[in-house]
Amino acid sequence: MAWHLSVQVDRDSVVPLTAQLQNAIKDMVEDRVLHPGARLPSSRQLAQDLGLSRSVVVEAYEQLIAEGYLDAVRGSGTHVTRQLPAGAGEASLLDPRPAPEARWDLRVGIANLSNFPRQEWLTSYTKVLQNVGRDGVDYPPVAGIAELRNELAGYLGRVRSVRTEPGNIMVTAGFAQGLALLCSSFQHQGIHELAIEEPGHNGQRRFILDTGMRPVPVPVDEEGLIVEALARTGARAVLVTPAHQFPTGVTLSPARRQELLRWARETDGWVIEDDYDGEFWFDHQARPAALQEGDPERVVYAGTTSKVLVPGLRLGWLAIPPRMFPLMERVRSRQDQGSDTLTQLAFADLMRGGLLDRHLRRVRSRYRSRSEALAAAVREHLPDARLNGSAAGLHSYALLPPGTDEAALVQGALRRSVLVRGGQQFRFGGPPGRPGLLLGYGSLPLTGISEAVAAIGAAYEELKRG
Ligand SMILES: Cc1ncc(COP(=O)(O)O)c(C=O)c1O
């Protein structure tokens, strides 16, 4: 019986064919396109169907068997496993939860409630409740209430050099909703591929896939996204984190910025700038302006309160190129009826009264001391590692010597009650990068940083001794 499998590989991609095939099958299993127990074609058959060498398929199958996605039964071929590996199929933007118990949690995206300015929020929210009129409790405009869009336009210009008008701002439920709306609007324009950075945010990659777009990984180096590689993909839209690349921490170099903006002009393409932690730049002089400043007609700027305040508010914003705005409004009005008005009014009040600026100054200095403490702890306890990229945001990326067994180090750290993610978790099947660790310090007390890094250092020394 010649079982058929409908997968595609791209010979011009920088991603090796084995990795492409592996990812495609993994996605089909996780998305339940391939059901548990489904039979796959033989490696010989699939190689022939796809015009690939058989060794490419054999290697992909072997890797998927090792990862627990497929089973090979002698005499009855290769099947999708009946029990998927833990964590498979998480169609979430978040790191899988629940996580193992650990004293120190260095994962990124962990909310730090103690940084939430409760008193200020309470004051603004109470003021709103006392003064809100009929308009404030009726359905809001889908793009957001005027008060907040006005405040945001001023704030984004002042703090991030974004060039926009209140009428081009859309308030969203965090970047997650912004991304979903953008993916819909691209598809309305006949764009079905969205280039993403690799390494990058695996949750976002799956999220994009679930919107019906094809995420196309493009490698990142010390200068940020490799624009030449982007151009080779043929994609017309790209999602980037130019100020502080997620997860490597590098900043898109001035030359690459220009190249990327040129690419957008020449391909009539779109750039989404995910400025998730742009407010937390510790060296004020070095802070790069938003990429959007270079071409407000082609760059969609995205911001969020998830790092600035807390993710639970589910509040974000897009500064949208004027010619894309009407489509985004149409797409939005078909999906929901706008964001919670009272939260929007309270946040506008927080901004208007200067309370947000004051809060930002306070937490920025808190995060700066954590970033410095982490750098000092790495120098002391993990001297073979090198911190990569810019001192900004709520995480650092430590590069480890080539050949370090990253997975064993992560396990060793967990045995010492430190939960940390290895760089491989942020790869999508492209060539394995240099081993590394993503060290989130946003929710750690200052005193915990040295203890956590010391535990990782001890795990590293144990690994080195063999
Ligand atoms: C790379 C990146 N972009 C954006 C966000 C924010 O997403 P949201 O606004 O939906 O919470 C996060 C998470 O905090 C992130 O890690």
The ligand as an SDF file (V2000), in Angstrom:
LIG
                    3D

 16 16  0  0  0  0  0  0  0  0999 V2000
    8.8480   38.5480   22.0400 C   0  0  0  0  0  0  0  0  0  0  0  0
    7.6060   38.9960   22.7570 C   0  0  0  0  0  0  0  0  0  0  0  0
    6.7580   39.7980   22.1200 N   0  0  0  0  0  0  0  0  0  0  0  0
    5.6230   40.2480   22.7030 C   0  0  0  0  0  0  0  0  0  0  0  0
    5.2970   39.8920   23.9880 C   0  0  0  0  0  0  0  0  0  0  0  0
    4.0470   40.4370   24.6270 C   0  0  0  0  0  0  0  0  0  0  0  0
    2.9020   39.8350   24.1890 O   0  0  0  0  0  0  0  0  0  0  0  0
    1.5080   40.2840   24.8300 P   0  0  0  0  0  0  0  0  0  0  0  0
    1.4170   41.7710   24.6810 O   0  0  0  0  0  0  0  0  0  0  0  0
    0.4790   39.5780   24.0540 O   0  0  0  0  0  0  0  0  0  0  0  0
    1.5030   39.8930   26.2830 O   0  0  0  0  0  0  0  0  0  0  0  0
    6.1320   39.0020   24.6850 C   0  0  0  0  0  0  0  0  0  0  0  0
    5.8080   38.5260   26.0310 C   0  0  0  0  0  0  0  0  0  0  0  0
    5.8380   39.2250   26.9830 O   0  0  0  0  0  0  0  0  0  0  0  0
    7.3280   38.5720   24.0620 C   0  0  0  0  0  0  0  0  0  0  0  0
    8.1740   37.7620   24.6930 O   0  0  0  0  0  0  0  0  0  0  0  0
  1  2  1  0
  2  3  1  0
  2 15  2  0
  3  4  2  0
  4  5  1  0
  5  6  1  0
  5 12  2  0
  6  7  1  0
  7  8  1  0
  8  9  2  0
  8 10  1  0
  8 11  1  0
 12 13  1  0
 12 15  1  0
 13 14  2  0
 15 16  1  0
M  END
$$$$
